Every structure is written in structure tokens, then in C-alpha cells.
Amino acid sequence: MSKIKQFIKVFVRFIIIFFYKVLFNILSTKNIIMFESGNGRNYTGNPKYIYEYLINNSNYEYNDKFKYVWSVKDTKIKIPGNPIKVKKNRLKYLYYTIISAYWIFDARHPEYLLKKSKCKYIQTWHGTPLKKLGLDIENLNMGGKTNIDIYKSEIKNNAKIWDYLIAQNDFSIDAFKTAFNFKGEFLKVGYPRNDILINKKEDKDFILKIKDDLGILNPETKNKKIILYAPPTWRDNEFYNNEIYKFASQMDFDLLKKELSDEYIMIIKYHYLVQEKIDWNKYSDFIKVADEKWDIQELYLISDMLITDYSSVMFDYALLQRPIIFYTYDLEFYKESLRGFYFDIIEEVPGPIIKNNQELSKYLKNFNLNEYFLDYRNKYSKFTRKYNQYDDGNASKKVSDIIKS
């Protein structure tokens, strides 16, 4: 970037922040609830399910009392209920962050945002932590960031204005206290996004609709079992630029297609921070790719088993009591050199830990559901008691009740 362009960029940012602070001091709070999921990249997650509970339950007076605003990077994204959609980091977005009575976000907000004292910030977060977060990270190598002191300062400043933080279990509460230095109120309600896993698990019409939208009800695939590979976790040291990560996987899709395509199809779900252009055409009869706009909860419902690595998807998927397989080709490196874990993954996870493609292919080709649960039923039961402690199918209602009060 030339010095002139760099100067213009800095100058424009200065002007925007200056006027933002002026507006902050002259505008008052209105009855507006502002939502954001995945840093504005999608319409999914905990904010989505809280929002949909608010607009779909007529016994609540929210539709008369509140206006709803969604922060998105693409205003063409489809959101039911006709909310106001604002493009993230633009003037309209800044205006609504100032006048909103509630912020409901599932990730950290931009550092320059200011919050009115009358505004309540419900931070839903996006999963029970397996890998270390925030202030608990010892070695920083994240998307090009290397200054751990600056990173930790940003974490503290961000979390100190959260009024509420949703937790799925007591384990998360303990981790969040140290990871974020959080001093506000924990909402022990479970994750709103998991209500659907409890309330729609047996809804055949709902599940068929998802399969139809994904395009897997054709004669070639409709009777095949579904493997969901999610997300997989992005690796801190494999990135294109800040918050744009590579698709980190050493899975041999040619081998899996050869061995499994007669019986299975595979859905690959990227993490929302992953933006990768991969040509999947040669796997079109075996692999379906679900981009960041797909709600992963819906993909859970239609799948027969999950393959993951170090992702918090394991904690949500466990509610379905379906097989989970852990493909962790870089387990020792990830544990020792990248993030580290809050618990012993080998001792606690309720499924096989597989580290190479041959072993994975063999395990899946010979998979037997009864044998899986004979091997892992006790670990599975212990896992769900610990990590699905507050998930009861009513989390969205409980958060909505807090807003009502």
C-alpha cells in the first residue's frame, strides 16, 4: 500500500471515529435490539435462535415494544421477520450500536465500539471451550498476531463491557472467568442454538426440508447415511490474513470416496473464519459443502454421525446421542505448540481418536453402531452430564424472559 493510500485510510478512520464519538454523546437509547452472529458473516448461532423466539411467540409483546436490527456483512442475506439490516462497520451500523437497548452478539465486538450505560450486552459466545481462549493462551500465533500483551489487553477491554455471558455448563463458567476476566452475570441457561436439537429431533418433515434444501433427496443419495465433517477447526498458524483462515485438513477424500461412497455421503461444514476456494466437483456424488451461511444445527439434525477434531461442535452434537469420531492428525502439535486444551481430550471425548487416513477409512467402512455404544456408552453418558448440563430446550425462552424483565 502506498503512503498516500495508507494516509487516506488512517484519515478516513479518524473522521469516522470522531463523528461516532460525537453521535454517541448526543443520541439516546431506544427500544432496539441489535443482533450479530459470526462477526456479521452469517445468520446462525445463538443470536438467531433468540431472535426467532422473540418474533415467533405471540405471548410476548416484543414485536410492539422493540425494533430488531441485524449486523451483517451482506445485507442480501435472508432473515425472517423483516428486521432492519445494517452493513457492519458502516455509518448506519454505528448509529444503531449507539441507540440500541440490547446487543446480542456471539463473538467479540470491534474495539472502537462504545456502549451506553442503559444498553445491556448479552454475549452468547459460540461454544463450550475445549481449546484455550483469550487470557489463557500462552503462545500467540493467531492469524499473524504475535504480540500477546496487545492481544490480551484487547480481550480484557472487550469483555469488561459484557453484562451477561451465556454458559452451557459449569465447566465453561470456570474457563470463561479466566479466559475473559469476566466480572458480569453468567446466564446458566444452556445454548439457545441447541433448543432445536431437543425440540426438533423427531420432526421428520422438518428434517426432510433441510435435506431437500441441501439437495440430497435425489435418488442417488436419499437412502445413504450422512457423515458430517465439521468444522474442522481452523489452525492459528494456517491463514491468509487476519481472521481469514485456511481449510485445515489432511483428510484423504479420494480414499474416503473410494471406500465409502456406496453407503455414505459426506457434508463438509467450514468454520465461519475459513474462506477457502476448493474445487470439489470430482466429489460431487459423495461430498456436499455447506458454506458459512448454513446453520450447523440443521446439519446436525440430518446427519448420522459427526467427524470433528478440537471443535466445540462435539458438545452440541452430543445432545443427539449419535456417534462422534475424532480425526486429530496433529493432536500433539496442536496441544503443545498451538493452543493447548482445558481438559484431557484422550480421557474425556466419547469416541475414537483417529490420527491417519487409513485408520479412519477402515473404521468408517466397518462401522457398527452397536459396537460403538458398547465401547463408548459410559464415556458418552458422563460427557453429556458434564457438558450439556444446562441444555434443556428452553434457553431461548429464558434469555427472552431476561429481556422482558
ABEGO torsion letter per residue (X at the ends): XBAAAAAAAAAAAAAAAAAAAAAAAABBBBBBBBBBBGGGABBBEAAAAAAAAAAABAABAAAAABBBBBBBABAABBBBGGBBBBBBGBAAAAAAAAABABBBBABBBBAABBBBAABBBBBAEAEBBABBBEAABABBBBGGBABAAAAAAAAAAAAAABABBBBABAAAAAAAAAAAGBABBBBBAEBAAAAAAAAAAABAAAAAAAAAAAGAABAAAAABBBBBBOOBBBBAABBABBGBBBBBBABBAAAAAAAAAAABBBBBBBBAABBBBBBAAAAAAABBBBBAABBAAAAAAABABBBBBABAAAAAAAAAGBBBBBBBAAAAAAAAAAAEBABBAAAABBBBBBABAAAAAAAAAABBAAAAAAAAAAAAAAAAAAAAAABAGAAAAAAAAAAAX
